Amino acid sequence: MKPTRRPRREALAWLRAESALQRRRARALAAATEALAPRRERWIEAFLAGLESPGVEQEDGTRRRLPAEELPPRPRRRPRVVY
């Protein structure tokens, strides 16, 4: 088996710096995503209201209003944001 080389100090310092930079970027992205939470809640409410008031189109082309008990339940967890 071939012996492994140890990384140089400069490489380790660069790796630590890059890791710290990535953690800062991730925290900034998480904060920006969290700042949109109230807006996202309004989007969800508007979507559910749209299902209730104008209704949904059925297979035969007619529209039917969904009663509140037929609407999907709101999830307990925070919405997952996927890019």
N, C-alpha and C positions, 0 to 999 in steps of 0.2 A: 504494500500500500504506500502510496506517495505521501510524504510528510506535507502537512499544510503550513502555509506561510502565515505569519501574524501580520495583521494590517499595520501600516505605518501610522505614526502619530497624526500626521496631517490628514490622513484618510479618516481616522477616528474623529478628529475635531470637525471635519467637514460633515461627517455623518451625524454627529450630535447637533450641529447647527441646522442642518436640513430637517432633522427630526423636530427640533424646536419650532422651526418655521412652519412645518406642516401642522403641528398642534395649534399654533396661533391661527392659521388659516381655517382649520376645522372649527375652532371656537367662534371665529368671526362668522363663518357660514351658519353655524348653529344659532347664533344670536340673530342673524338676519332672517333665518327661517322662523324662529320663534316670534319675531316682531310681526310677521304676517298672520299670526294665529287669529287675531280678531277679524281680520279680513276673510280668512278662510272660513270662520264660523258663519259670517254673513253669506258667503257663497253656498254653504251647505243649507242654511235656512232658506235661501232663495230657491235652491233646487227642490227642496221638499215642498215649499209653498207652490212651486210650479207644478208639481205632481198633484197637489190637492186642488188648486183652483182651475186651471184650464184642462187638466186631465192628461191622460195618455191615449195614444192612438192604438186601436185594436187591429186585429188582422183584417177585418172587413172594412177598415177605413173610418169607422166611427170613433168618436172620442168618448172616454168615460172618466169621470172624476173618481179619484181614489179617496175613500174615506180615511180618516186618521188612523183607524185600527189596521188598515192594510199597508200603511207606510212601513218601510223597514225601520227597525229600532236603531237609535243612535248608538254607536259603539262607545264603550266606556273608556277605551284607551285614546290617547292623542292620535290625531291623524298622522299617518306615515307619509312623508314627503319623498317622492321618488323623482329623480331627474332623468 
